[in-house]
């Protein structure tokens, strides 16, 4: 981030982003089967809820790399990033 603080007051811009980027990965294999997981921790643990692998991008990590990493962390599956389906 390129910043030049002009006022005569202390610079209050945080060194890093003040928001976290959430990632959800839609993974489909060659048989068109979709990967879903159940949470080991969190609000849905033990509730029988199935969901896409999700997580948070690390500082400086792009969303493509974060999606691949989250799938690997949660399932052990090596995934390939193809495209962004949604951005909000």
The first five atom37 places (N, CA, C, CB, O) and aatype in JSON, in Angstrom:
{
  "aatype": [20, 20, 20, 20, 20, 20, 20, 20, 20, 20, 20, 20, 20, 20, 20, 20, 20, 20, 20, 20, 20, 20, 20, 20, 20, 20, 20, 20, 20, 20, 20, 20, 20, 20, 20, 20, 20, 20, 20, 20, 20, 20, 20, 20, 20, 20, 20, 20, 20, 20, 20, 20, 20, 20, 20, 20, 20, 20, 20, 20, 20, 20, 20, 20, 20, 20, 20, 20, 20, 20, 20, 20, 20, 20, 20, 20, 20, 20, 20, 20, 20, 20, 20, 20, 20, 20, 20, 20],
  "atom_mask": [
    [1, 1, 1, 1, 1],
    [1, 1, 1, 1, 1],
    [1, 1, 1, 1, 1],
    [1, 1, 1, 1, 1],
    [1, 1, 1, 1, 1],
    [1, 1, 1, 1, 1],
    [1, 1, 1, 1, 1],
    [1, 1, 1, 1, 1],
    [1, 1, 1, 1, 1],
    [1, 1, 1, 1, 1],
    [1, 1, 1, 1, 1],
    [1, 1, 1, 1, 1],
    [1, 1, 1, 1, 1],
    [1, 1, 1, 1, 1],
    [1, 1, 1, 1, 1],
    [1, 1, 1, 1, 1],
    [1, 1, 1, 1, 1],
    [1, 1, 1, 1, 1],
    [1, 1, 1, 1, 1],
    [1, 1, 1, 1, 1],
    [1, 1, 1, 1, 1],
    [1, 1, 1, 1, 1],
    [1, 1, 1, 1, 1],
    [1, 1, 1, 1, 1],
    [1, 1, 1, 1, 1],
    [1, 1, 1, 1, 1],
    [1, 1, 1, 1, 1],
    [1, 1, 1, 1, 1],
    [1, 1, 1, 1, 1],
    [1, 1, 1, 1, 1],
    [1, 1, 1, 1, 1],
    [1, 1, 1, 1, 1],
    [1, 1, 1, 1, 1],
    [1, 1, 1, 1, 1],
    [1, 1, 1, 1, 1],
    [1, 1, 1, 1, 1],
    [1, 1, 1, 1, 1],
    [1, 1, 1, 1, 1],
    [1, 1, 1, 1, 1],
    [1, 1, 1, 1, 1],
    [1, 1, 1, 1, 1],
    [1, 1, 1, 1, 1],
    [1, 1, 1, 1, 1],
    [1, 1, 1, 1, 1],
    [1, 1, 1, 1, 1],
    [1, 1, 1, 1, 1],
    [1, 1, 1, 1, 1],
    [1, 1, 1, 1, 1],
    [1, 1, 1, 1, 1],
    [1, 1, 1, 1, 1],
    [1, 1, 1, 1, 1],
    [1, 1, 1, 1, 1],
    [1, 1, 1, 1, 1],
    [1, 1, 1, 1, 1],
    [1, 1, 1, 1, 1],
    [1, 1, 1, 1, 1],
    [1, 1, 1, 1, 1],
    [1, 1, 1, 1, 1],
    [1, 1, 1, 1, 1],
    [1, 1, 1, 1, 1],
    [1, 1, 1, 1, 1],
    [1, 1, 1, 1, 1],
    [1, 1, 1, 1, 1],
    [1, 1, 1, 1, 1],
    [1, 1, 1, 1, 1],
    [1, 1, 1, 1, 1],
    [1, 1, 1, 1, 1],
    [1, 1, 1, 1, 1],
    [1, 1, 1, 1, 1],
    [1, 1, 1, 1, 1],
    [1, 1, 1, 1, 1],
    [1, 1, 1, 1, 1],
    [1, 1, 1, 1, 1],
    [1, 1, 1, 1, 1],
    [1, 1, 1, 1, 1],
    [1, 1, 1, 1, 1],
    [1, 1, 1, 1, 1],
    [1, 1, 1, 1, 1],
    [1, 1, 1, 1, 1],
    [1, 1, 1, 1, 1],
    [1, 1, 1, 1, 1],
    [1, 1, 1, 1, 1],
    [1, 1, 1, 1, 1],
    [1, 1, 1, 1, 1],
    [1, 1, 1, 1, 1],
    [1, 1, 1, 1, 1],
    [1, 1, 1, 1, 1],
    [1, 1, 1, 1, 1]
  ],
  "atom_positions": [
    [[0.85, -1.17, 0.0], [0.0, 0.0, 0.0], [0.9, 1.23, 0.0], [-0.97, 0.0, 1.22], [1.82, 1.32, 0.81]],
    [[0.64, 2.16, -0.88], [1.41, 3.4, -0.98], [0.61, 4.51, -0.3], [1.72, 3.76, -2.47], [-0.51, 4.8, -0.7]],
    [[1.21, 5.12, 0.73], [0.49, 6.12, 1.52], [1.42, 7.3, 1.82], [-0.05, 5.51, 2.84], [2.61, 7.12, 2.06]],
    [[0.86, 8.49, 1.79], [1.58, 9.69, 2.24], [0.65, 10.43, 3.2], [2.02, 10.6, 1.03], [-0.35, 11.01, 2.76]],
    [[0.96, 10.42, 4.48], [0.11, 11.05, 5.49], [0.43, 12.54, 5.53], [0.32, 10.4, 6.9], [1.57, 12.9, 5.84]],
    [[-0.53, 13.42, 5.23], [-0.28, 14.85, 5.11], [-0.55, 15.68, 6.37], [-1.1, 15.39, 4.02], [0.2, 16.62, 6.62]],
    [[-1.55, 15.38, 7.18], [-1.85, 16.23, 8.34], [-0.68, 16.27, 9.34], [-3.11, 15.73, 9.04], [0.22, 15.43, 9.31]],
    [[-0.73, 17.26, 10.23], [0.27, 17.41, 11.28], [-0.06, 16.54, 12.5], [0.38, 18.87, 11.71], [0.5, 16.74, 13.58]],
    [[-0.95, 15.59, 12.32], [-1.34, 14.68, 13.41], [-0.69, 13.32, 13.19], [-2.9, 14.54, 13.49], [-0.2, 13.04, 12.1]],
    [[-0.69, 12.47, 14.22], [-0.08, 11.14, 14.07], [-0.76, 10.32, 12.97], [-0.15, 10.38, 15.39], [-1.97, 10.4, 12.78]],
    [[0.04, 9.55, 12.26], [-0.46, 8.65, 11.2], [-1.22, 7.5, 11.87], [0.72, 8.09, 10.32], [-0.66, 6.76, 12.66]],
    [[-2.5, 7.37, 11.54], [-3.33, 6.32, 12.15], [-3.69, 5.2, 11.18], [-4.6, 6.93, 12.71], [-4.53, 4.36, 11.48]],
    [[-3.07, 5.19, 10.01], [-3.34, 4.13, 9.05], [-2.64, 2.86, 9.52], [-2.86, 4.52, 7.61], [-1.44, 2.89, 9.79]],
    [[-3.36, 1.74, 9.63], [-2.73, 0.5, 10.11], [-1.66, 0.01, 9.14], [-3.78, -0.59, 10.32], [-1.76, 0.23, 7.93]],
    [[-0.63, -0.67, 9.68], [0.44, -1.21, 8.84], [-0.08, -2.27, 7.89], [1.55, -1.78, 9.7], [0.41, -2.4, 6.77]],
    [[-1.07, -3.02, 8.34], [-1.67, -4.08, 7.51], [-3.14, -3.78, 7.31], [-1.47, -5.47, 8.16], [-3.7, -2.88, 7.94]],
    [[-3.75, -4.55, 6.44], [-5.19, -4.4, 6.19], [-5.97, -4.58, 7.49], [-5.67, -5.41, 5.12], [-5.56, -5.35, 8.36]],
    [[-7.07, -3.88, 7.6], [-7.89, -3.97, 8.81], [-9.03, -4.97, 8.66], [-8.45, -2.6, 9.17], [-9.86, -5.11, 9.57]],
    [[-9.09, -5.66, 7.54], [-10.13, -6.64, 7.3], [-9.51, -7.97, 6.91], [-11.11, -6.17, 6.21], [-8.37, -8.02, 6.43]],
    [[-10.24, -9.03, 7.13], [-9.77, -10.36, 6.75], [-10.54, -10.83, 5.52], [-9.92, -11.37, 7.91], [-11.73, -10.55, 5.39]],
    [[-9.86, -11.53, 4.64], [-10.49, -12.02, 3.42], [-10.86, -13.48, 3.61], [-9.54, -11.85, 2.19], [-9.99, -14.33, 3.81]],
    [[-12.16, -13.78, 3.54], [-12.64, -15.15, 3.67], [-12.62, -15.86, 2.33], [-14.05, -15.16, 4.25], [-12.84, -15.25, 1.28]],
    [[-12.37, -17.15, 2.38], [-12.27, -17.98, 1.18], [-13.23, -19.15, 1.3], [-10.81, -18.48, 0.97], [-13.33, -19.78, 2.35]],
    [[-13.94, -19.43, 0.23], [-14.75, -20.65, 0.12], [-14.38, -21.33, -1.18], [-16.28, -20.34, 0.18], [-14.37, -20.68, -2.23]],
    [[-14.07, -22.61, -1.14], [-13.6, -23.31, -2.34], [-14.65, -24.28, -2.86], [-12.28, -24.06, -2.05], [-15.1, -25.17, -2.13]],
    [[-15.03, -24.12, -4.12], [-15.92, -25.06, -4.8], [-15.01, -25.99, -5.59], [-16.97, -24.32, -5.73], [-14.36, -25.56, -6.54]],
    [[-14.97, -27.27, -5.2], [-14.06, -28.24, -5.82], [-14.88, -29.33, -6.48], [-13.07, -28.84, -4.77], [-15.74, -29.94, -5.84]],
    [[-14.61, -29.58, -7.77], [-15.32, -30.63, -8.5], [-14.28, -31.48, -9.23], [-16.36, -30.02, -9.51], [-13.35, -30.96, -9.84]],
    [[-14.46, -32.81, -9.15], [-13.52, -33.71, -9.82], [-13.99, -34.03, -11.24], [-13.34, -35.02, -9.02], [-15.01, -33.5, -11.69]],
    [[-13.25, -34.89, -11.94], [-13.57, -35.2, -13.33], [-14.88, -35.96, -13.49], [-12.44, -36.02, -13.94], [-15.44, -36.02, -14.59]],
    [[-15.38, -36.56, -12.4], [-16.69, -37.23, -12.44], [-17.82, -36.28, -12.04], [-16.69, -38.46, -11.5], [-18.97, -36.7, -11.85]],
    [[-17.49, -34.98, -11.93], [-18.43, -33.92, -11.57], [-18.98, -34.08, -10.15], [-19.58, -33.89, -12.55], [-20.08, -33.62, -9.85]],
    [[-18.21, -34.74, -9.29], [-18.56, -34.84, -7.87], [-18.02, -33.6, -7.16], [-17.99, -36.16, -7.23], [-16.9, -33.16, -7.43]],
    [[-18.83, -33.04, -6.26], [-18.46, -31.83, -5.54], [-17.95, -32.19, -4.15], [-19.66, -30.85, -5.45], [-18.55, -33.01, -3.45]],
    [[-16.84, -31.56, -3.76], [-16.24, -31.8, -2.45], [-16.95, -30.98, -1.38], [-14.75, -31.46, -2.47], [-17.07, -29.76, -1.5]],
    [[-17.43, -31.65, -0.33], [-18.0, -30.99, 0.83], [-17.35, -31.57, 2.08], [-19.55, -31.14, 0.87], [-16.88, -32.71, 2.08]],
    [[-17.35, -30.78, 3.15], [-16.71, -31.18, 4.4], [-17.63, -30.88, 5.57], [-15.35, -30.47, 4.58], [-18.6, -30.14, 5.44]],
    [[-17.29, -31.47, 6.72], [-17.96, -31.11, 7.97], [-16.92, -30.47, 8.87], [-18.61, -32.36, 8.66], [-15.76, -30.87, 8.86]],
    [[-17.32, -29.47, 9.65], [-16.39, -28.75, 10.51], [-15.93, -29.61, 11.67], [-17.03, -27.48, 11.04], [-16.71, -30.35, 12.27]],
    [[-14.63, -29.51, 11.99], [-14.08, -30.16, 13.17], [-14.15, -29.22, 14.37], [-12.62, -30.59, 12.92], [-14.11, -29.67, 15.52]],
    [[-14.26, -27.93, 14.11], [-14.35, -26.9, 15.14], [-15.43, -25.9, 14.74], [-12.96, -26.17, 15.35], [-15.9, -25.92, 13.6]],
    [[-15.81, -25.05, 15.65], [-16.74, -23.97, 15.31], [-18.19, -24.3, 15.59], [-16.58, -23.63, 13.88], [-18.51, -25.34, 16.16]],
    [[-19.04, -23.4, 15.17], [-20.47, -23.47, 15.48], [-21.17, -24.69, 14.9], [-21.15, -22.24, 14.97], [-22.13, -25.18, 15.49]],
    [[-20.69, -25.2, 13.77], [-21.37, -26.32, 13.11], [-20.76, -27.68, 13.46], [-21.33, -26.13, 11.63], [-21.19, -28.7, 12.91]],
    [[-19.78, -27.71, 14.35], [-19.16, -28.97, 14.74], [-20.21, -29.92, 15.32], [-18.02, -28.73, 15.78], [-20.97, -29.56, 16.22]],
    [[-20.25, -31.14, 14.78], [-21.17, -32.15, 15.29], [-22.62, -31.93, 14.94], [-21.04, -32.22, 16.75], [-23.49, -32.63, 15.47]],
    [[-22.93, -30.99, 14.07], [-24.32, -30.67, 13.71], [-24.79, -31.39, 12.46], [-24.47, -29.18, 13.52], [-25.96, -31.28, 12.09]],
    [[-23.89, -32.14, 11.8], [-24.27, -32.83, 10.57], [-24.38, -31.92, 9.36], [-25.57, -33.52, 10.77], [-24.98, -32.29, 8.35]],
    [[-23.79, -30.73, 9.46], [-23.85, -29.76, 8.37], [-22.7, -30.01, 7.4], [-23.8, -28.31, 8.92], [-21.54, -30.12, 7.82]],
    [[-23.0, -30.08, 6.11], [-21.99, -30.23, 5.06], [-21.8, -28.88, 4.4], [-22.4, -31.31, 4.01], [-22.76, -28.15, 4.17]],
    [[-20.54, -28.54, 4.08], [-20.24, -27.24, 3.49], [-19.01, -27.34, 2.6], [-20.03, -26.17, 4.59], [-18.3, -28.34, 2.62]],
    [[-18.76, -26.29, 1.82], [-17.53, -26.2, 1.04], [-16.37, -25.92, 1.99], [-17.63, -25.1, -0.06], [-16.58, -25.34, 3.05]],
    [[-15.15, -26.32, 1.63], [-13.99, -25.94, 2.44], [-13.87, -24.41, 2.48], [-12.69, -26.58, 1.86], [-14.0, -23.74, 1.45]],
    [[-13.64, -23.88, 3.67], [-13.56, -22.44, 3.85], [-12.38, -22.08, 4.74], [-14.86, -21.88, 4.44], [-11.79, -22.95, 5.39]],
    [[-12.06, -20.81, 4.77], [-11.0, -20.33, 5.64], [-10.73, -18.86, 5.38], [-9.72, -21.15, 5.44], [-11.55, -18.15, 4.81]],
    [[-9.55, -18.42, 5.81], [-9.17, -17.02, 5.71], [-7.82, -16.91, 5.02], [-9.13, -16.36, 7.1], [-6.91, -17.69, 5.31]],
    [[-7.69, -15.95, 4.12], [-6.41, -15.71, 3.45], [-5.41, -15.16, 4.46], [-6.57, -14.73, 2.25], [-5.75, -14.31, 5.28]],
    [[-4.18, -15.64, 4.39], [-3.12, -15.12, 5.24], [-2.68, -13.75, 4.74], [-1.92, -16.1, 5.27], [-2.96, -13.38, 3.6]],
    [[-2.0, -13.0, 5.6], [-1.51, -11.68, 5.22], [-0.63, -11.78, 3.97], [-0.72, -11.04, 6.38], [0.34, -12.54, 3.95]],
    [[-0.97, -11.02, 2.94], [-0.21, -11.0, 1.7], [-0.49, -12.14, 0.74], [1.22, -11.01, 2.03], [0.08, -12.19, -0.34]],
    [[-1.37, -13.06, 1.11], [-1.69, -14.23, 0.28], [-2.82, -13.9, -0.69], [-2.07, -15.45, 1.16], [-3.82, -13.31, -0.28]],
    [[-2.67, -14.27, -1.96], [-3.76, -14.01, -2.89], [-4.86, -15.07, -2.73], [-3.23, -13.99, -4.35], [-4.62, -16.14, -2.17]],
    [[-6.05, -14.75, -3.22], [-7.19, -15.63, -2.99], [-7.05, -16.98, -3.67], [-8.46, -14.96, -3.45], [-7.58, -17.98, -3.18]],
    [[-6.35, -17.03, -4.79], [-6.14, -18.31, -5.49], [-5.32, -19.26, -4.63], [-5.44, -18.08, -6.86], [-5.68, -20.42, -4.44]],
    [[-4.21, -18.76, -4.12], [-3.34, -19.56, -3.27], [-4.05, -19.94, -1.98], [-2.05, -18.79, -2.95], [-3.9, -21.07, -1.5]],
    [[-4.82, -19.02, -1.42], [-5.54, -19.29, -0.18], [-6.56, -20.4, -0.37], [-6.23, -18.02, 0.32], [-6.71, -21.26, 0.5]],
    [[-7.27, -20.4, -1.48], [-8.27, -21.44, -1.74], [-7.61, -22.81, -1.85], [-9.05, -21.12, -3.03], [-8.1, -23.78, -1.27]],
    [[-6.51, -22.89, -2.58], [-5.79, -24.16, -2.72], [-5.29, -24.64, -1.36], [-4.61, -24.01, -3.71], [-5.4, -25.82, -1.03]],
    [[-4.72, -23.72, -0.57], [-4.2, -24.07, 0.75], [-5.31, -24.56, 1.68], [-3.5, -22.86, 1.38], [-5.13, -25.56, 2.38]],
    [[-6.44, -23.87, 1.69], [-7.54, -24.27, 2.57], [-8.06, -25.67, 2.23], [-8.68, -23.25, 2.49], [-8.35, -26.46, 3.13]],
    [[-8.19, -25.98, 0.95], [-8.63, -27.32, 0.55], [-7.63, -28.36, 1.05], [-8.78, -27.42, -1.0], [-8.03, -29.39, 1.58]],
    [[-6.34, -28.09, 0.88], [-5.29, -29.02, 1.32], [-5.32, -29.18, 2.84], [-3.9, -28.53, 0.86], [-5.23, -30.31, 3.34]],
    [[-5.44, -28.09, 3.58], [-5.46, -28.14, 5.04], [-6.65, -28.93, 5.56], [-5.48, -26.74, 5.62], [-6.51, -29.72, 6.5]],
    [[-7.81, -28.73, 4.97], [-9.03, -29.35, 5.5], [-9.24, -30.77, 5.02], [-10.21, -28.52, 5.11], [-9.91, -31.56, 5.69]],
    [[-8.68, -31.12, 3.86], [-9.0, -32.44, 3.29], [-7.78, -33.27, 2.92], [-9.85, -32.27, 2.08], [-7.89, -34.49, 2.76]],
    [[-6.62, -32.65, 2.77], [-5.44, -33.35, 2.28], [-5.42, -33.5, 0.77], [-5.36, -34.7, 2.92], [-4.51, -34.12, 0.22]],
    [[-6.41, -32.94, 0.1], [-6.53, -33.05, -1.36], [-5.8, -31.89, -2.04], [-8.02, -33.07, -1.79], [-5.96, -30.73, -1.66]],
    [[-5.0, -32.23, -3.06], [-4.34, -31.22, -3.88], [-5.34, -30.72, -4.92], [-3.04, -31.8, -4.58], [-5.85, -31.51, -5.72]],
    [[-5.63, -29.43, -4.9], [-6.59, -28.85, -5.84], [-5.88, -27.9, -6.79], [-7.72, -28.1, -5.07], [-4.75, -27.47, -6.55]],
    [[-6.55, -27.59, -7.88], [-6.05, -26.64, -8.87], [-7.03, -25.48, -8.94], [-5.86, -27.31, -10.27], [-8.24, -25.69, -9.06]],
    [[-6.53, -24.26, -8.88], [-7.39, -23.1, -8.99], [-7.72, -22.85, -10.45], [-6.74, -21.84, -8.35], [-6.82, -22.81, -11.29]],
    [[-9.01, -22.7, -10.78], [-9.44, -22.47, -12.16], [-9.97, -21.05, -12.34], [-10.5, -23.49, -12.57], [-9.54, -20.34, -13.25]],
    [[-10.92, -20.64, -11.49], [-11.51, -19.32, -11.66], [-12.24, -18.88, -10.4], [-12.45, -19.29, -12.85], [-12.55, -19.7, -9.53]],
    [[-12.51, -17.59, -10.32], [-13.32, -17.03, -9.24], [-14.78, -17.16, -9.64], [-12.94, -15.53, -8.95], [-15.18, -16.72, -10.72]],
    [[-15.59, -17.77, -8.77], [-17.03, -17.9, -9.05], [-17.81, -16.71, -8.52], [-17.58, -19.19, -8.43], [-18.8, -16.29, -9.13]],
    [[-17.37, -16.16, -7.39], [-18.06, -15.02, -6.81], [-17.09, -14.22, -5.96], [-19.28, -15.47, -5.96], [-16.14, -14.77, -5.39]],
    [[-17.33, -12.93, -5.88], [-16.51, -12.05, -5.05], [-17.46, -11.07, -4.41], [-15.4, -11.32, -5.88], [-18.24, -10.42, -5.09]],
    [[-17.39, -10.95, -3.07], [-18.33, -10.08, -2.38], [-17.6, -9.2, -1.42], [-19.41, -10.88, -1.66], [-18.22, -8.39, -0.73]]
  ]
}
